[in-house]
Amino acid sequence: MSVTFDPITLEVLWSRLIGVVEEQARTLMRTALSGIISDAGDLSAGVFDLGANMIAQAVTGTPGHINTMARGARRFVEQFPVETLAPGDVLIGNHPYEISGHLNDITLVTPIFHRDRVVGLFANCCHVADIGGRGLGTEAFDVYEEGLYIPYTKLYDRGRSNEELVRIIRGNVRRPDLLFGDLHAMVVANDTGVKRLAALLDEFALPDIEALGRAIIERTEAAMRQAIREAPAGVYEHEMTVDGYDQPLTVRCRLTVRDDEVEADFAGSSPQSRWGINVPLGYITAYTTYALKTVLAPDIPNNEGSFRPIRVVAPVGSIFNPKYPAPVAARAMIGHLGAMCVIGALAQPMPERVLAEGATSLFSLTFRGETRDGQLFNVNFMNAGGMGARAERDGLPATAFPSGIRGTPVEIMETTAPLFIRRKELRTDSAGAGRARGGLGQVIHAAVETDKRWHFPCRFNRAKFPPRGLLGGGAAAPLVMRTTTGRELHSMGYHILEPDEEVIVEMPGGGGYGDPFERDPERVLRDVRDGRVSVERARSDYGVVIDTERRVVDAAATEELRRRHGRAVHGQPTGGGTA
């Protein structure tokens, strides 16, 4: 007998289900040992039906984990059909080309048993601090050098730990206790989800989640298709030139909006790279679906239903669909820019709903080495540059769009690793000018407390091609990396530093939106007072003259300066030209 739900009951069950997966994610964050999970939130958590279709995801998490896990869960049930699973089973895997794009992201899948039968799956995916190999850098020749590959297998079999697998993993990573602390947290998080879901099923007298999941997914798909129908149909193309390891790369996207479906085609993008900046197709698919959803349907749930109307293609052997085993450890650098290229294409039919380019790349500063007392350390300090401006709002400072990862607090890093952060502040003049200003990047000055050489693998973008503005907005400042000894650092290189060398990373801001001379001078003054814009750049970029003694706008000088450039103080055209 089929189960149906009235709208009110369905809304209640949906809210409760979100509560369940959010508790799953929060349990993981509270119990994990790595700061990249517990503080930065580099993870995903979700519940799936028996067909491995994602029904709901936790609010906590990143698109690169959530949307790849949403598709990757099927790989587990292909290897372990749900009818063969037993209570106490936990599946594990980290195939970089089939799940989240690189080996550092491990996925666990736990079957949900209710009243002695399997009714669904819980899964989570986390970025672990270390997986052996070269780790999070760009210079491996293939995925085999990048770390330990864990084929789809059982971490727990009917509640018993797979000790052979445990020994293999422990023997191949630098910090096994830290890694297994995170893995145990992942197991507990899924178990929490199972218990909470069982209570929900009992409370509402539901035999399983199949009918509920089907109703949620079908409604989501219908809403997503309707949102696409409301978008202007057509073909929209956008291209970006971005930093590569040794030469610039082309990122190109062709969006075809037709009836209730969208196709994103990345043909014309650069060929796959010798370096570890390649992006598996599943990862660019994850960020493409996210980018489209943020613009077309931000309020619709993110699940299997929202993915179905979207198709993503890229030529085999290209930067967005490399041939295995091309290296992919730093796939986020180019993958996030692919999402910005999609948004850039959408700027043509609906400029009021998109944002200018942002720093995009996660500035995950990796420090690796040995302490004075001989202990190995390998930590990731998560930070972000600025977000692009929107039509009516300034960009957010130090915000990692489109990834959504939070910055790691300095206090956490300094208590869990031999780091000393001398400076962490917003970077003046790093944002692109515009009617809406871009978000500011930040400056990090870090030292390592060691008497030995230490390693600083970098995987950053925007050093040569900074974020561009939109509709007349200015570009942001580029990435700058150097040591206190004056040595410039390659933004994608693997660097070995002397004990007394310290690093300074000046992160880019976001691009501006609209003509900077249309920005209200009082807003420019406020930016100057807040240290976001210098007096000199207020004049050159915005046509606003600041009286530095009184710290007010010199209205007469501003009016004259803007008139010479064909603008008026409040942004209206003057007799001298057009705005």
N, C-alpha and C positions, 0 to 999 in steps of 0.2 A: 504494500500500500504506500503510495507516494505521500510525502509530507509537504504541506504548503504553509506559508507564513503570511499573516497579515502585516501591513506596513509597520505598525507600531512594534509588534513582537520582533520583526526582523531587525528594526533599528536597535532595540534593546539587546538582542543577541549579538549584533555587530559590535556594539559598544563594549559588551562583556568580552567578546573575543579579542578585541584590541587590547583590553586590559590584561588578558591572559598572555598574549605575546609580548606586551610591554613588560610584564613581570618577568617573563623568561629572559628578556634582554637585560633588565636591571639586575637580576640575580647574577647574570654573567659578569656585569661590570663590577658588582660589589665583591665578587669572590675571585676575580682574575688577579694575577700577580703583575702582569705587564701594564705599565702606564699607558701604552698605546691602545689597550682595551679599556682599562678601568677609568682612565681620565679623558683620552681622546675620543673614545667611542668608535674605534675603527672595527666595526662588526656588523652583523645582521642577525636577525632572528625571525622565524616565521613558522606558520602552521600550513600543512599541505593535506590534500585529500589522498585517497588511495592511488590515484593516477599521478601523484606527485605534481599536482597543480597547486600553486600557492594561492591560498584563500586570503590570508591576512599577514601583514608584516608589522613588526614593532616600529613605533615612531623613531626610536633610537636606531641609528645605523647609517650606512652610506649606500648610494646607488650601485657603486662598483661591487659591493658585497651582496646587497639585497637582490638586485635584478639578475646577477649571474647565478646566485644560489637558486633563484626562482626557476631558472631553466636547468641548472646543473643537478638539481635533486633527482631528475629523471634518470641520470646516469647511474645513480645508486640503485634504483629499483630495477634497472635493466640487468645489473649484476646480481642483485639480491631481490627477486620478486617478493612482494609484500606477504604473500601466502607462505613463504618459507621462513619468515622472521618469527622470533619468539620473544616473550617478555625478558628484558634484561639485555637485549642486543643493542649495540651502538655501532654504527658504521662510520668509517673515516676515509677521507681522501683529499688530495690537493692537486689534481691534474690541472696544470696551468692553462691548457687549451680548451678544457671542457667545463671548468667551474669559474674561478674568479680571476684568472689571468696571470697569476704568478705563484710560485711555490710557497711563499710566506703565508698565504691565506689557506687555512685548513678548515674544512667543512665536516661537521658531525651531523648524522641523521639518526634519530631515535624513533622507532615505531610506537604508536599510541595504542595500547591495549585497554579495552573497556569491556568488562563483563566477558572476559576470556576470548575476545576476538580483536583482531587488529582493525582499527577504524581510521587511521590516518598517520601522519608523520609530523614530527617537529624537527627543525633543522636550525643550525646556526653556523655562521662562518666568521672567523676571526683572523686578524693579522697577528701572527706570533712574532716575537722579537727576533728570533733567529731560527733558521731551518738548515744551517750548515752551508757548505759551499762558499762561493764568493759573496753570497747574500745580496743585499739591496744595492746593487751597483749597475753600471751599464756595460762593463767590459768583458763579460763572459762571452765565450764563442758559441755556446749553445745552452739549452736548459739544463743539461747534465752538470754543467759547472755551477749552476746557480743555487743548488741546494739539493736536499733530499726529496725525492718523489715518493709519495705514499700511494700505491694503487688502491682502488676501492677494496676495502677489506673490513674486518670487524675489529674494533678496538676492544669491545666487550662481546662475549658470546654467552648468552643466557646468564649474564651477570658476572661472568668470570673474565678477568683481564687477559688479553692476548699477550702473554709475557714475551714470546718470541719477537713480536712486533715492537713491544716496549723496549727491549734490549737493542734492537736495530736502530730505533729512533734515538735513544739515549746515546748510542755510540757515534752518532753523526751530527750532533749539534753542540754548540759551545756552552750553552747554559741549560742542561737537561732539566734541572729542578724547576727553573723558571718556566720552561715550555710545558712540563707536565702539570705544573700548578695551573696554567691556563687551560690545558686540556681537561683537567678535572673540573674546572669551573664551567667549561662548555657542557660537560656531561650533566652536572648538577642543574644547569639552566634548562636543558631539555627535560630533565626529570620534573622540574618545577612546572613546566608547561603541561606535561602529561597529567600531573595531579590536579592542576587547576582546571584543565579541560574536562577531566572526569567528573569533577564536582559540578561543572556547568551542565554537562549532559544529564546528570542525575537530577539536578534542580528543575530542568525543563522537560524531563522525561523523554529525552531524545536517544534513540538507539545508537546513533553515530553522527558524523558531521557531513555525510554525503549530501543530504538534501539542503542543509544550511549552506554548505560550500557552493553547491550548484546555483542556489538562488543568488548568493553574493556575486559570484563570478559572472553569471548571466546579466545581472543588473549593471554591473560595472562595465561589461563589454558594450551593452546597449548605450550607456551614458557616454562612453568613450567614442563610439561611432557617431553619436549625435553631435558631440563636440567637434569632431572632424568635419561633419557635414556643414557646420556653421562657419568653418574657416574658408577663406577664398580658395576655390579650386585653381590649380595651375601647377606649373613647374618652376621651381625656384632654385637658383644655384648660388653657391658662395665658395670663396676660396681664401685660404690663409697661407702665408709663408711663415714658417716657425723654425725655431732653432732645431738643428740636428746635432749629432755628436761632432761630425767633422764637416758637414755641409748643410745648408738649409734644406728643409723638407716642405713639400706641398701637401696641404690638407684641403681636400675638395669634396664638397657634398652637393648632390642633386636631389632635391625633395620633390616628389610628385604627390600632390594632394588630389585624390580622385574619389568622389562620392564619399564613402565612409571609411576610406583606407588611406594610409600614407606609406610610401616607399622612400627609404633613404639609401641612396647609392653613392658609395665613396670611390667610384671609378675616377681615375685621374689623380688620385693621391699618390705619393711617392712609393716606389718599390720597397719591399722589406729591407731592413737595415742589417748590416753586419753586427751592430751594437744592440744591447739589450733594451731598446726603446720600442720594440715591436708590440703591436696591440692585437691579441687574439680576437677573433670575430665576436665571440661571446661578450667580451668586455666592451667593445664599441657598441654592440647591440644594447647592452645594459644602459650605457650613458646616452645613447640616442633615444631610447624609449623614455628615459627620464627627462631629457631636454624637451622632447615634444610634449610630454605631459605637463611640465611646468608652464609652458606657454598656452597650450590648448585646453587643458583640463586639470588645473591644479587642485581642485577640490574633490576629484573623483578618487576612490580608493586605488591603491597600487597593488594589483594582483594579476593573476592569469588573464582576467577579462580585459584589463587595460593594455596588455601586450598583443592580443590577438589581431587588432586592426593594423598593426605596424610591421613592416618588413624591412630588414636591413641587409644590404648586400655590399660586398667588396671583392675585388678580384683576388683570386688566390695568388699568393706571392707578393701582395702589397703590404704596406705598413699596417693596414687594418685587417689583414687576413694572412698572416705569415705562414710559411710552411714549417711544420714541425721538423726538427727541434730548434728553430731559431730562438735566440735568447729574448726573454720578455720581462725580466725582473722589474724594469722601470717603465712598465706599460702605462702607468697613470699619467706620465708627462704628456704623451701624445694623445692618449685616450680622452683626457679631459678637454684638450683643445678640439678634438673631434666633436664633442658636445657643443662647444662654443661655435663651431662652424655650422652646426645644425640651427642653432639659435640665430646666427647671422643670416642664414637663408630665410628664416621666418620673419626677419626684419623687413623684408620686401613687402609682403602682404599685410603685415600687422605690426608696424614699428612701435606703436604705443604699448605693446604687450611684451616687448623684449628688453634686454639690457645690453649695454656695451660690453666689449671684451674685458675680462678680468684677468688677474694673475693666474688663475685656474690651477696651476700645478701646486700640489701639496709640498710645502717646504718642510719635509721630514728630515731633520738634520740627524744623521747617523754618526755616532761616535763609537769607535771600536779600539780596544787595546788591552793594556794590562796595568793594574794599579801598582802603587809602590810596594805593596805587600804580596804581589804576584797573583792577584785574582783577575780573571778575565772579565771584561765588561763589553757589552754590545747593546747600545740603547738608541732609541729613536725619539727625538725631541720634535713633536708635531707643532708646526706653525703655519701661517698662511699670509699671503699677500692680500691686496685689496680686491674688492668686488666691483664690477662695472656699474656705472650709473644707469638708472631707469628714467623713463620719461618725466616723472614727477618727483623722483626721490634720488638723493645722493647715494652713491654706492656705499656698502658697508665696509668699514676698515677691518683689516686682518681677518677676513672671512673666506673660508675655503669653498667657494662655489666653483664647480657643481658637486664637489664631494661631500660637503657637509660635516667634515671632521672638525672637532674642537681642538683648540690649542692646548698643549700640555702645560700645566702650571709650572713656573720656575721652581717653586718649593718642592714639587714632586721630583723633578729631575735632579735637583741638588742633593736630595736625601737618598736617592736610589742609584746614583751613579757618581763617579768622581768628576763632576762638572761644577764649574763656577760661572754663572751667567752675570757678566759684568754690566750688561746693558740690554734692555728689551723695551723698545719704545716705538711709537708711530714715527714714520719717516716723512718729514716735512717735504712738500712739493713732489711727492711720489705719485699723486693721483692726477689723472687726465682732467684738464679744465673743460667746463661745459656749463650750459644752463643748469644742469644737474652735474655736480662734481663726482668724479670717481671716488671709490674708497681708497684710503691710504694703505700702503704697505707698511712694513715695520723693519726695524733694525735689530739684529741679534748680534751681540758680542759675547763669545763663549771661550772659556779656557778649560783645559783638561788638567786635572791635578794628578800628574804622573811624572816619573823620572825616566820614562822610556818613550820611544817613538810611538805615535798613535795614528790611527787610520780614520780618514774622513771621506768615505765614498759619496759622491754627489750625483744627483739625478734631477736637475732643475732646468726649467725652460725660461724664456723671456729675457735672456741676456742680450741677444742681438735684435730680436723682433718683439718689442714691448707691446702690451695690450693697446689696441686701437680704440679710438672713440667712435661714436655713432652720430650721424646726422649733424656733422659740424663739430662734434666734441673732439677734444684733444687726446693725444696718446699719453699713456702713463710713463713714468720713468722706468728704465730697464733694470733688470737684476744686476747687482754688482757684488762680487765676492772677492775677498782678499784676506791676507793674514796681516797681523800687526807688524810683521817684518817687511811689508810692502809687496809681497808676492801675490800676483793675481792668480785666482783659482779657476780652472775650467769648470763650467757649471755642470758638466756631465762626467767629469773625470774622477779617477780614484787617486786620492792624495794621501801621502804619508808625511806627517808633520813632526817636527822636533818637539820635545817636551815643553819648551818655552814659547812655542808658536801658538798664537790665538787666532781665532777666525772671526771675521766680521761679515755678516750677510745682510745686504740691503735689498729687501724684497720689493718687487714692483707693486704699484697700486693698480687701480682699475681705470679703464677709459672713461672719458666724459661723454655726456649726452647733450646734444644741442649746442648752439652758438654760445661760447663763454661770455660774449659781450651782452647777452640777454640775462645774465645772472644779476639778481638784485645786489647793488653795491653793499647794502647792509649785511647780506649773507657773506659776501667776500670779506668784509671787515670782521665778522665773527670768526671766519676761518683763520684770518691773520692773528686775531687775539688768541685763538686756541692753538696756534702753532701748526696748523695744517697747511697753510699757504704763507709763503714769505712775502714781505712788502714788495720785493722786486717782481715776483711772479704775479702778484695781484695787479701790478701795473701792466706787465707785458702780456699776460694771458687773458686778463679780464677787463683791461682798460679802466681799472679802479686805482685812483691815487689816494694813498693813506697819509694823513698828517701824523707823522711818527711821534711828535711831541704830545699832541692831545689824544692820539690813538682814535681818531675819527676819520670818516671819509671826507676828503677835500672835494666838496660837491662841484665847485666851479672848475677845478682842474680835471675832475673826472668827466664832467660834461664836455669840456673842450677836447679831451683825449678821445672820447667815444665819438664825438662829432667828426673828428678828423678821420676816423675809421668807418664812418657812415652809420653809427649807432647813437641812440640816445641813452640817457641814464637809466631809464626803466625798460630799455630794450625795444622801443618802438622806432621804426624807420624815421630818419630825419631827411632834411633837404639835401644832405651830402651824399646820399646813396641809399641802398637797401640793406635791411638787416639780414 
